[in-house]
Amino acid sequence: MYPHRKQASRHRKATPARSALFYASLVFSAFLSAAALRMPALHWLAWVSLLPLFQAIRTLRPALAAMAGGLWGFCLFGFAAVGAAPVIAPTVLSLILLTAMPAFYCGIGARVTRWIGFNPFVLGLGWVGVELAIRPLGMPLGLLAGTQSGSALVQWGGRVLGYVFIAFLVAVANASLIALLSCTCWPIQARRFLADGPQAEVCRLGRPVFAVQRFTLRESFPRAPPRR
């Protein structure tokens, strides 16, 4: 039914180099998240720093996605708890929670994705559970909302709606960006746009290509075939 997807899946087979690059991206993702926690001026990094984590949920089997989440959490602990001014308490409890909760989240997220498709809204709600589970760490703003301490607008929204809601927004933004980048339709639409011109393309489309509900409120993007 979708030959272009089947063909794409054949060319995405994992190789040692690709696997190493992907896991390196998880380490870099944790580094960016820790940088956003440490330096309020870099709060914007959090809106893109979770992309490899959600890509793991979208493409990997649950067990491997859980391993990817555990690696991310372990590296985040290392980057955020070590140094002259740690933002996360360098304790065994912190290490356990920051390793186990992202691992559990990614494993369950990959499992749910296999059932209903890649749904950023559902994944954002799931991240709220992570924020609640790591409360024993004593972080007043939690994890993702803590990365937004340098954003005046988000600070105001956090006071009004709660910092868990800010974490939800950051998670949904990252997952939606993965859904957008993973869409198999937009390169085709872009080629048609360039070939026929803007007016012809707008007339052809019956509804917006990037309608919000495509990325949040329904499972419009089925999971990618597991790579391994």
Buried (B, 14 or more C-beta within 10 A) or exposed (E): EEEEEEEEBEEEEBEEEEEEEBBEBBBEBBBBBBBBBBBBEBBEBBBBBBBBBBBBBBBBBBEBBBBBBBBBBBBBBBBBBEEEEBBBBEBEEBBEBBBBBBBBBBBBBBBBBBEEBBBBBBBBEBBBBBBEBBEEBEBEBBBBBBBBBBBEEBBEBBEEEEBBBBBBBBBBBBBBBBBBEBBEEBEEBEEBBEEEEEEEBEEEEEEEBEEEEBBBEEBBBBBBEBBE
